[in-house]
Each structure stands twice: as structure tokens, then as C-alpha cells.
Amino acid sequence: MDQTPALFATAWAVLPPLIAIVLALITKEVYSSLFLGALTGAILYAGADFDGILNHLLYEEVGESKYGVISALSDSWNVGILIFLVILGIIVALMNLSGGSKAFGAWALKRVKSRVAAELATVILGVIIFVDDYFNCLTVGSVMKPVTDNFKISRAKLAYIIDATAAPVCIIAPVSSWAAAVSSFAGEGQGISLFIRCIPYNFYAIFTLIMMIALIFMKFDYATMARFEMNAVENGDLFTVEDENVSLADAAEEGSDKGTVLDLVLPVVVLVVSCVLGMIYTGGFFSGTGFVDAFSESDAARGLSMGGLVALIIVIIYFLFRRTISFKEIMGCIPEGMKDMSSPILVLTLAWTLKSMTDSLGLADYVSGLVEDMQGAAVGIIPAALFLIACVLAFASGTSWGTFGILIPLGLAITETHPELSTPIIAACMAGAVYGDHCSPISDTTIMASAGANCNHVSHVSTQLPYATTVAAVSAISYVIAGFVSSPVIPLIVGIVLLLGTLFFIRNREGSYRIPESANINQAASE
């Protein structure tokens, strides 16, 4: 068949992710939704050719490109992420079996005196672990679940806090895997300096952090999240939507009574240090490259998997010397950790397959055409328009880094004729990509946040989407202002005032849920 399908780079390329997203929100089931979205992509690509559909869905090479499930699972980047996930699952299983998680939870419960403090502690830990969003999602969840559960904070709210301190923090942290990704897409000689200049213009990330803190101190929730929080506080049901995989994962976290806080803290510290060293190693730090440059040139997937493997070996040796769990039990954590990660691995695989289907249909080319046609529009609205296009593209494709790769080069091309808008234009591309990564049900970071909180994935998506969209709407207004002023200060101030005003307005509307003061009681201390 012809290498270029008849529907290439047309509006039809948006249909597969749209089907997956709509089905996931309607059916509350993500596996079949992602598969049907991918299948739709294969049908649009191959037409009525059954063999062509099957080949494209499983594995097909077209020129230098590869598509389908097998290509997703043979991609070195994807495999590196899957290896890191499995290693992280094993380390978490070891911490749980040793009683480290239980001991930390007991220690934290004696010091965390209120629901607000529990949520703030989760935020602070998420901000501290800024190196990589994958590592952030899974580590913060495993550490803070016992604390948030004690104050009847719903798993959906925990997943939101985790997700809101993952990509939005990484995109404004110069030393992170995200800084490395943006630098790699920028023009030669710009790299990390462009990333740093864009930080004050990354309105979506900044406003997300402000909104999260505001919701915590204002003690209310709205939209779908209000129902989940009300059910958690008043009925003690942390989930609202039952999920057998979540229940099994929670049951596996009981652990030994002989554990200490060090049994959790040391593995986490070792993992952080090892992953940072792994990333700068892949960037050539130990060959003479500077630290920042090494980060910007690192291979995050390879660095994380290498660092994770070294950390796993050190953690196993540590627990062998501790003798609180036997060698046989330690080895039993290997398949247990893999089993705990089977659900996010399956969702990631299907999401990657869906992305390969949209790639084969030319979704990127279709969006590129829209952007190029836009250059004749009023100059001042270009940042806002690029932000909205990045939001739609990242939400539909589930990839922020892919959106960087599509829109940042186009943004740089636009800035050649409008150099005064270079920073807000590139920042708008980055911010819109983060929105899509933050709330798309087929985004790997969203999937990881659900896994980290042991939360039903569709519950996380449906509760987070209204919050993320509120921030995106305010950000779009700030980007309109940024297109007409030469400083980020005015759009930042306007955006913050508008966001806080919106939250005060919603808080006083019917349908919002105010957290009662009784919910602040430390349940563990009162028992």
C-alpha cells in the first residue's frame, strides 16, 4: 500500500485520541478505551485492508518510522522507562515489606497535626523531588499515602497533588529531565538559557502551584473533586470508585512491625542520588561536561534505569544487613514489584501505541499547518494562540515532550520575524504542553500519578480536569496580555488576581464542598 494514507495530516488524525479520551471518561475504563482509540487509528491508516490494519496495529515499518505495539515495546526510550518503573516497584515493595513505609507513616502521624499540614507536606515533598516527573509521581505517593489516608484525604485529591507537583514543577526547574528535553528541541546555542528565560512566563506551571496551595488553605473543593472529598471526609471512603487493582496494591503495603523510618528514608535518598548520577553520567558529566550541560544533554530514560538498578542493588544489600526480612522474602519482592506495576505498564504501552497511530496519520503535520497559517494573525495574540494549540495537541496525543518537538521549532521560526515575542512564545508552547501532560488520560505522567496514589485512573482524570482547565483558562488570558507587554510581571499579577478571584467566587457557589473543621482531627492520635 501507499506509504502515505489518504487521510494523512487531516482533521481525521484527531479522531483516535478523541475516541480514547471520550470513551475513558464515559466508561470509566481505560484499557479498552485506549485500545479502541489505537484500533481506530489503524483503520483510518489502512482502510478496509484487514491484514494492513492488523500489521499496523502490531508492527509495521514505513520508511524509517515504526508503528504499533511491538515498536512501542522495542523503543529504547520506552523500554528504559519500563525498566525504571519495574525497579521502582521492587524498591517500593521492599520498603513496604520491611515495614519502612509503616514506620514512616507512624512517625509522620505524630508530627503532622492537621489535614492542611498533611497536604502541604505532600506538596513540599513533590517540589523537593523535582529531578524527574516519573520518579516524583511514584515516590511521593508511596511515602505520603499513610499520612493522607489518616486525615481522610481522598486518593483522587492525593493524585492531584502528586500530579500538580510533577510536570508543573519539572518545567520550571532548570536541573530536571524536562529542562533537558526542552534544550534538545531548541536551536543550537540556546539550550538551557532559553529554558531559564521562559520560567517567569510559564504561567500554567506557576498558577497550578498557586491554585493547589490556595485550595489547601481555603479548605474547599469543587466540580467532580468535591464529590470524592465529601465521600472521603463524611463516609471514610477514600476511593468512591472501586478498583480491584488499587485494593490489591493497598493490601500489599501492610509490611513488618520491625521497620524503622530509615528503612524508607535511606532507599529514597539512595534512589534520588543514583538517578541524578545516572542522568548526568549519560550527559557526559564524568567525561568533563559541566553539571548543567550534562543534565541538558542527558538521556533521562537510560539514566533513570541505570540509577534505579544501582539503587536497587544497594537497597537489597542494606536489607540483607538489616535482617528484618530474609533473602527469600527480598527475592519475592522482585515479582511482587513487577506485578504492582503491571497496570501502569499496560496503560503506558497502549498509550504509546495510540501515539504511534496518530503519528502515522500525521497529527503533528496537521497541527503544524494550523500554526503556520496563523502567522498572519494579530502579532500580540500569537503566544495565547500557541498556548491553546499546545494544550489541544498535548491533550490529544498525551505527550508533552512530543508537543515540545512539534511546536518549539515552529515557535522559534515565528520569533525570527517577531524577536520581541521570543520568550513568551516558547514559554507558551511549553506551558500548553504541560497542561496536556497534566490532565490527558493517555499521558504517561497522569497514569503514573494514578499509580503513585493507588487511585483509579479515570477517577484521577475526571477530578483533575476541571482544576487544570481552570488554570489553563487563566493562563490563556495572561498570554494575551504577555503578547502586548514586554515584562512577565503584569500578566503574572493579573493572572494571580484572576485565579484567586475565581476560586473565591467558586467557593461561595452552590456545589463546592468546604472541608469541615472536624476533618482536621488527627485520627491516629485520637484512637
C-alpha positions as CSV (number, residue, x, y, z in Angstrom):
1,M,0.0,0.0,0.0
2,D,0.9,3.7,-0.4
3,Q,3.2,4.8,2.4
4,T,1.1,8.0,2.9
5,P,-2.5,7.3,3.8
6,A,-5.3,9.2,2.2
7,L,-6.3,10.8,5.5
8,F,-2.7,11.9,6.4
9,A,-2.4,15.3,8.1
10,T,-6.1,15.9,8.1
11,A,-8.6,16.6,10.9
12,W,-9.2,12.8,11.0
13,A,-5.9,12.4,12.8
14,V,-7.5,13.8,15.9
15,L,-10.2,11.1,15.9
16,P,-8.2,8.2,17.5
17,P,-7.2,10.1,20.7
18,L,-10.6,11.8,20.8
19,I,-12.3,8.4,20.9
20,A,-9.9,7.1,23.6
21,I,-10.5,10.1,25.8
22,V,-14.3,10.3,25.4
23,L,-14.7,6.5,26.0
24,A,-12.4,6.6,29.1
25,L,-14.5,9.4,30.6
26,I,-17.8,7.7,29.8
27,T,-17.0,4.1,30.6
28,K,-14.6,4.8,33.5
29,E,-12.4,2.1,31.9
30,V,-9.0,3.0,30.4
31,Y,-7.7,-0.3,28.8
32,S,-10.5,-0.8,26.2
33,S,-10.7,2.9,25.6
34,L,-7.0,3.2,24.7
35,F,-7.2,0.0,22.6
36,L,-10.3,1.2,20.6
37,G,-8.6,4.5,20.0
38,A,-5.5,2.8,18.6
39,L,-7.7,0.4,16.6
40,T,-9.5,3.4,15.1
41,G,-6.1,4.9,14.1
42,A,-5.1,1.6,12.4
43,I,-8.4,1.5,10.5
44,L,-8.0,5.1,9.3
45,Y,-4.5,4.4,8.2
46,A,-5.1,1.0,6.4
47,G,-8.7,1.4,5.3
48,A,-10.6,-1.8,4.6
49,D,-7.4,-3.9,4.3
50,F,-7.7,-6.3,7.3
51,D,-4.1,-7.5,7.1
52,G,-3.0,-3.9,6.8
53,I,-5.0,-3.0,10.0
54,L,-3.5,-5.9,11.9
55,N,0.0,-5.3,10.8
56,H,-0.2,-1.5,11.5
57,L,-1.6,-2.1,15.0
58,L,1.0,-4.7,15.9
59,Y,4.2,-3.7,14.0
60,E,4.9,-2.0,10.7
61,E,7.9,-0.2,9.3
62,V,7.2,2.6,6.8
63,G,10.5,4.1,5.7
64,E,12.4,5.0,8.8
65,S,9.3,5.0,11.0
66,K,7.9,2.1,13.1
67,Y,4.4,1.8,14.3
68,G,2.3,-0.5,16.6
69,V,2.5,-2.3,19.9
70,I,5.7,-4.1,19.2
71,S,7.5,-1.0,18.0
72,A,6.4,0.8,21.3
73,L,7.8,-2.0,23.3
74,S,11.1,-2.2,21.4
75,D,11.8,1.5,21.5
76,S,14.9,2.1,23.7
77,W,13.4,5.1,25.5
78,N,10.2,3.3,26.3
79,V,12.0,0.2,27.5
80,G,14.2,2.4,29.7
81,I,11.1,3.9,31.3
82,L,9.5,0.4,31.8
83,I,12.7,-0.9,33.4
84,F,12.7,2.1,35.8
85,L,9.1,1.5,36.6
86,V,9.7,-2.1,37.5
87,I,12.8,-1.3,39.6
88,L,10.8,1.4,41.4
89,G,8.0,-1.1,42.1
90,I,10.5,-3.6,43.5
91,I,12.1,-0.9,45.8
92,V,8.6,0.2,47.0
93,A,7.7,-3.5,47.7
94,L,10.9,-3.8,49.7
95,M,10.2,-0.7,51.7
96,N,6.7,-1.9,52.4
97,L,7.7,-5.5,53.4
98,S,10.4,-4.2,55.7
99,G,7.9,-2.0,57.5
100,G,9.7,1.2,56.4
101,S,6.5,2.8,54.9
102,K,4.5,1.8,58.0
103,A,7.2,3.2,60.3
104,F,7.4,6.5,58.4
105,G,3.6,6.8,58.4
106,A,3.6,6.3,62.2
107,W,6.4,8.8,62.7
108,A,4.8,11.4,60.4
109,L,1.4,11.0,62.1
110,K,2.8,12.1,65.4
111,R,4.1,15.3,63.8
112,V,1.5,16.2,61.2
113,K,-1.3,17.6,63.3
114,S,-3.8,18.7,60.6
115,R,-5.2,18.0,57.2
116,V,-3.7,21.2,55.8
117,A,-0.3,20.1,57.2
118,A,-0.7,16.7,55.6
119,E,-1.5,18.2,52.2
120,L,1.3,20.8,52.5
121,A,3.8,18.0,53.4
122,T,2.8,16.2,50.2
123,V,3.3,19.4,48.2
124,I,6.7,20.1,49.8
125,L,8.0,16.5,49.1
126,G,6.7,16.8,45.5
127,V,8.6,20.0,45.0
128,I,11.8,18.6,46.5
129,I,11.8,15.7,44.1
130,F,12.0,17.9,41.0
131,V,14.5,15.9,39.0
132,D,12.0,13.8,37.1
133,D,8.2,13.6,37.0
134,Y,8.1,9.8,36.8
135,F,10.2,9.4,39.9
136,N,8.2,12.2,41.6
137,C,4.8,10.6,41.0
138,L,5.7,7.1,42.3
139,T,7.9,8.2,45.2
140,V,5.6,10.9,46.7
141,G,2.6,8.6,46.6
142,S,4.2,5.6,48.3
143,V,5.7,7.9,51.1
144,M,2.6,10.1,51.8
145,K,-0.3,7.6,51.4
146,P,-0.4,6.6,55.1
147,V,-0.4,10.3,56.2
148,T,-3.1,11.5,53.8
149,D,-5.2,8.4,54.5
150,N,-5.2,9.2,58.2
151,F,-6.8,12.6,57.5
152,K,-9.3,11.1,55.1
153,I,-7.9,12.9,52.1
154,S,-9.3,11.1,49.0
155,R,-6.9,9.2,46.8
156,A,-8.2,11.4,43.9
157,K,-7.0,14.5,45.8
158,L,-3.7,12.9,46.6
159,A,-3.2,12.0,42.9
160,Y,-4.0,15.6,42.0
161,I,-1.4,17.0,44.4
162,I,1.2,14.4,43.1
163,D,0.4,15.3,39.5
164,A,0.5,19.1,40.2
165,T,4.0,18.8,41.7
166,A,5.3,16.6,38.9
167,A,5.3,18.2,35.4
168,P,4.5,21.7,36.6
169,V,7.5,21.7,38.9
170,C,9.8,20.0,36.4
171,I,9.1,22.5,33.7
172,I,10.3,25.4,35.9
173,A,13.3,23.5,37.4
174,P,16.5,24.2,35.4
175,V,18.0,20.9,36.7
176,S,15.5,18.3,35.5
177,S,14.9,15.9,32.7
178,W,12.3,18.3,31.3
179,A,14.9,21.1,31.0
180,A,17.0,18.6,29.1
181,A,14.1,17.8,26.8
182,V,13.3,21.5,26.0
183,S,17.0,22.2,25.5
184,S,17.3,19.4,23.0
185,F,14.4,20.9,20.9
186,A,15.7,24.5,21.0
187,G,18.0,25.9,18.4
188,E,21.8,25.4,18.5
189,G,23.5,27.6,21.2
190,Q,20.2,28.4,23.1
191,G,19.7,25.3,25.2
192,I,19.3,25.8,28.9
193,S,19.5,29.6,28.7
194,L,16.2,29.6,26.7
195,F,14.6,27.4,29.3
196,I,15.7,29.7,32.2
197,R,14.4,32.8,30.4
198,C,11.0,31.1,29.9
199,I,10.5,30.3,33.6
200,P,8.7,33.6,34.6
201,Y,6.5,33.2,31.5
202,N,5.5,29.7,32.3
203,F,2.1,30.8,33.6
204,Y,0.4,27.5,33.7
205,A,3.0,25.8,35.9
206,I,3.2,28.8,38.3
207,F,-0.6,29.2,38.5
208,T,-1.0,25.4,39.1
209,L,1.2,25.6,42.2
210,I,-0.6,28.7,43.4
211,M,-4.0,27.1,42.9
212,M,-3.0,24.0,44.7
213,I,-1.8,26.0,47.7
214,A,-4.9,28.2,47.6
215,L,-7.2,25.2,47.6
216,I,-5.4,23.7,50.6
217,F,-5.6,26.9,52.7
218,M,-9.1,27.8,51.6
219,K,-10.2,24.3,52.6
220,F,-12.7,23.6,49.8
221,D,-13.0,21.6,46.6
222,Y,-15.3,21.9,43.6
223,A,-16.6,20.1,40.5
224,T,-16.0,16.3,40.5
225,M,-13.4,16.5,43.2
226,A,-16.0,17.8,45.7
227,R,-17.9,14.6,45.5
228,F,-14.8,12.5,46.1
229,E,-13.6,14.6,49.0
230,M,-17.1,14.7,50.6
231,N,-17.3,10.9,50.4
232,A,-13.8,10.6,52.0
233,V,-14.4,13.0,54.8
234,E,-18.0,12.1,55.7
235,N,-18.1,8.4,54.9
236,G,-14.4,7.4,55.2
237,D,-14.4,6.1,51.6
238,L,-11.1,7.2,50.1
239,F,-11.8,5.9,46.6
240,T,-15.6,6.5,45.8
241,V,-15.0,4.4,42.6
242,E,-13.9,0.8,43.4
243,D,-10.9,-0.6,41.7
244,E,-9.7,-4.2,42.3
245,N,-6.1,-3.3,41.3
246,V,-6.0,-0.5,43.8
247,S,-7.3,-2.7,46.6
248,L,-4.7,-5.4,45.9
249,A,-1.9,-2.8,45.8
250,D,-3.0,-1.3,49.2
251,A,-3.3,-4.8,50.7
252,A,0.3,-5.5,49.7
253,E,1.6,-2.5,51.7
254,E,0.9,-3.7,55.2
255,G,4.6,-4.7,56.0
256,S,6.5,-5.7,59.1
257,D,6.3,-4.2,62.5
258,K,10.1,-4.2,62.8
259,G,10.7,-1.5,60.3
260,T,12.2,1.9,61.1
261,V,12.0,5.3,59.4
262,L,15.5,4.7,58.0
263,D,14.1,1.7,56.1
264,L,12.1,4.2,53.9
265,V,14.4,7.3,54.0
266,L,17.6,5.5,53.0
267,P,16.2,3.7,49.9
268,V,14.5,7.0,48.8
269,V,17.7,9.0,49.3
270,V,19.8,6.3,47.5
271,L,17.4,6.3,44.6
272,V,17.4,10.1,44.2
273,V,21.2,10.3,44.3
274,S,21.6,7.3,42.0
275,C,19.1,8.6,39.5
276,V,20.7,12.1,39.4
277,L,24.2,10.5,38.9
278,G,22.7,8.2,36.3
279,M,21.3,11.1,34.3
280,I,24.4,13.3,34.4
281,Y,26.5,10.2,33.5
282,T,24.5,9.8,30.3
283,G,25.1,13.5,29.7
284,G,28.9,13.1,29.9
285,F,29.5,14.7,33.3
286,F,32.2,12.2,34.2
287,S,33.9,12.9,30.9
288,G,34.4,16.6,31.6
289,T,31.0,18.1,30.7
290,G,29.6,20.7,33.2
291,F,26.8,19.7,35.5
292,V,24.1,21.9,33.9
293,D,25.2,20.9,30.4
294,A,25.3,17.2,31.4
295,F,21.7,17.5,32.6
296,S,20.6,19.2,29.4
297,E,22.2,16.5,27.3
298,S,21.2,13.6,29.4
299,D,19.2,10.5,28.3
300,A,16.6,10.5,31.0
301,A,15.2,7.0,30.3
302,R,18.7,5.4,30.3
303,G,19.9,7.5,33.2
304,L,16.9,6.6,35.4
305,S,17.0,2.9,34.6
306,M,20.8,2.8,35.3
307,G,20.4,4.8,38.5
308,G,17.5,2.7,39.6
309,L,19.4,-0.5,39.0
310,V,22.4,0.7,41.1
311,A,19.9,1.9,43.8
312,L,18.2,-1.5,43.8
313,I,21.4,-3.4,44.4
314,I,22.4,-1.0,47.3
315,V,18.9,-1.3,48.8
316,I,19.0,-5.1,48.7
317,I,22.4,-5.2,50.3
318,Y,21.1,-2.8,53.0
319,F,18.1,-5.0,53.8
320,L,20.3,-8.1,53.9
321,F,22.4,-6.5,56.6
322,R,19.3,-5.3,58.5
323,R,18.0,-8.9,58.6
324,T,14.4,-7.8,59.3
325,I,13.4,-9.6,56.1
326,S,15.0,-12.8,54.7
327,F,16.8,-13.2,51.4
328,K,13.9,-15.3,50.2
329,E,11.5,-12.5,51.0
330,I,13.7,-9.9,49.4
331,M,13.7,-12.0,46.2
332,G,10.0,-12.4,46.4
333,C,9.7,-8.6,46.2
334,I,11.0,-8.7,42.6
335,P,7.9,-10.4,41.0
336,E,5.7,-8.6,43.5
337,G,7.1,-5.2,42.4
338,M,6.7,-6.1,38.8
339,K,3.1,-7.2,39.5
340,D,2.3,-3.9,41.2
341,M,3.5,-2.1,38.1
342,S,1.6,-4.3,35.6
343,S,-1.4,-1.9,35.4
344,P,0.6,1.3,34.7
345,I,2.8,-0.6,32.3
346,L,-0.2,-1.9,30.3
347,V,-1.7,1.6,30.2
348,L,1.6,3.1,29.1
349,T,2.0,0.5,26.3
350,L,-1.5,1.2,25.0
351,A,-0.9,5.0,25.2
352,W,2.4,4.7,23.3
353,T,0.6,2.5,20.7
354,L,-2.1,5.1,20.3
355,K,0.5,7.8,19.9
356,S,2.2,5.8,17.1
357,M,-1.2,5.6,15.4
358,T,-1.6,9.4,15.5
359,D,2.0,9.8,14.3
360,S,1.2,7.6,11.3
361,L,-1.8,9.7,10.5
362,G,0.2,12.9,10.6
363,L,-1.3,14.6,13.6
364,A,1.9,16.7,14.1
365,D,1.8,17.8,10.4
366,Y,-1.8,18.8,10.7
367,V,-1.1,20.9,13.8
368,S,2.0,22.4,12.2
369,G,-0.2,23.5,9.3
370,L,-2.6,25.3,11.6
371,V,0.3,27.1,13.3
372,E,1.9,28.2,10.0
373,D,-1.5,29.5,8.8
374,M,-1.7,31.5,12.0
375,Q,1.4,33.7,11.4
376,G,-0.7,36.3,9.5
377,A,-2.9,36.9,12.6
378,A,-2.5,39.8,15.0
379,V,1.0,39.5,16.4
380,G,0.0,40.1,20.0
381,I,-2.2,37.0,20.3
382,I,0.4,34.6,18.9
383,P,1.6,33.4,22.4
384,A,-2.0,32.8,23.5
385,A,-2.9,31.0,20.3
386,L,0.2,28.8,20.5
387,F,-0.6,28.0,24.2
388,L,-4.1,26.9,23.2
389,I,-2.9,24.8,20.3
390,A,-0.2,23.2,22.5
391,C,-3.0,22.4,25.1
392,V,-5.1,20.7,22.5
393,L,-2.2,18.8,20.8
394,A,-0.7,17.6,24.1
395,F,-4.2,16.6,25.5
396,A,-5.0,14.7,22.3
397,S,-1.6,13.0,21.9
398,G,-0.8,12.5,25.6
399,T,2.7,13.7,25.2
400,S,4.3,17.0,26.4
401,W,7.7,16.2,25.0
402,G,6.3,15.3,21.6
403,T,4.4,18.6,21.7
404,F,7.7,20.4,22.5
405,G,9.3,18.8,19.5
406,I,6.5,19.9,17.2
407,L,5.8,23.5,18.4
408,I,9.1,24.8,19.8
409,P,10.9,24.7,16.4
410,L,7.8,26.4,14.9
411,G,7.8,28.9,17.7
412,L,11.5,29.7,17.0
413,A,10.7,30.2,13.3
414,I,7.9,32.7,14.2
415,T,10.3,34.6,16.5
416,E,12.7,35.2,13.6
417,T,10.1,37.8,12.4
418,H,8.9,38.8,15.9
419,P,12.0,38.6,18.1
420,E,10.4,40.7,20.8
421,L,8.0,37.8,21.5
422,S,10.6,35.0,21.5
423,T,10.4,34.3,25.3
424,P,6.6,34.3,25.7
425,I,6.1,32.3,22.5
426,I,8.4,29.5,23.6
427,A,7.1,29.6,27.1
428,A,3.5,29.3,25.8
429,C,4.4,26.2,23.8
430,M,5.9,24.7,26.9
431,A,3.0,25.7,29.2
432,G,0.4,24.3,26.9
433,A,2.3,21.0,26.6
434,V,2.3,20.7,30.4
435,Y,-1.4,21.2,30.5
436,G,-1.9,18.3,28.1
437,D,0.5,16.2,30.1
438,H,-1.1,17.2,33.3
439,C,-4.7,16.1,32.5
440,S,-4.9,13.9,29.4
441,P,-6.0,10.3,30.4
442,I,-3.4,8.9,28.0
443,S,-0.5,10.9,29.4
444,D,2.2,8.8,31.0
445,T,2.6,11.2,33.9
446,T,-1.1,11.2,34.6
447,I,-1.0,7.4,34.5
448,M,2.0,7.4,36.9
449,A,0.2,9.8,39.3
450,S,-2.7,7.5,39.5
451,A,-0.4,4.6,40.2
452,G,1.6,6.5,42.8
453,A,-1.6,7.3,44.7
454,N,-3.2,3.9,44.2
455,C,-6.1,5.7,42.7
456,N,-8.5,4.6,39.9
457,H,-7.1,6.3,36.8
458,V,-10.3,7.6,35.4
459,S,-11.2,9.0,38.9
460,H,-7.9,10.9,38.8
461,V,-8.5,12.3,35.3
462,S,-12.2,13.3,35.9
463,T,-11.4,15.1,39.2
464,Q,-8.2,16.8,38.0
465,L,-9.5,18.0,34.6
466,P,-11.7,20.9,36.0
467,Y,-8.9,22.1,38.1
468,A,-6.3,22.0,35.3
469,T,-8.7,23.7,32.9
470,T,-9.4,26.5,35.3
471,V,-5.7,27.2,35.4
472,A,-5.4,26.9,31.6
473,A,-8.2,29.5,31.1
474,V,-6.5,32.0,33.4
475,S,-3.1,31.3,31.7
476,A,-4.6,31.9,28.3
477,I,-5.7,35.4,29.4
478,S,-2.2,36.1,30.8
479,Y,-0.6,35.1,27.5
480,V,-2.9,37.5,25.7
481,I,-1.5,40.3,28.0
482,A,2.1,39.0,27.6
483,G,1.8,39.4,23.8
484,F,1.4,43.2,24.3
485,V,3.7,44.0,27.2
486,S,7.5,43.5,27.5
487,S,7.6,42.1,31.0
488,P,6.1,39.0,32.7
489,V,5.2,41.0,35.8
490,I,1.9,42.4,34.7
491,P,0.5,39.2,33.2
492,L,1.6,37.3,36.3
493,I,-0.1,39.8,38.7
494,V,-3.3,39.8,36.6
495,G,-3.3,36.0,36.3
496,I,-2.8,35.5,40.1
497,V,-5.5,38.0,41.0
498,L,-7.9,36.5,38.4
499,L,-7.2,32.9,39.6
500,L,-7.7,33.7,43.3
501,G,-10.8,35.8,42.5
502,T,-12.2,32.8,40.5
503,L,-11.5,30.4,43.4
504,F,-13.3,32.8,45.9
505,F,-16.2,33.0,43.5
506,I,-16.5,29.2,43.1
507,R,-16.0,28.7,46.9
508,N,-19.2,30.7,47.6
509,R,-21.2,28.9,44.9
510,E,-23.5,26.0,45.4
511,G,-21.9,22.7,44.6
512,S,-18.5,23.4,46.2
513,Y,-17.6,21.4,49.2
514,R,-16.0,23.1,52.3
515,I,-13.9,20.8,54.4
516,P,-15.3,20.8,58.0
517,E,-13.0,21.7,60.8
518,S,-13.6,18.2,62.3
519,A,-11.7,16.7,59.4
520,N,-8.5,18.3,60.8
521,I,-8.5,15.8,63.7
522,N,-5.5,13.5,63.8
523,Q,-7.3,10.2,63.7
524,A,-4.3,8.2,64.7
525,A,-3.7,10.4,67.7
526,S,-7.3,10.2,68.8
527,E,-7.6,6.5,68.7
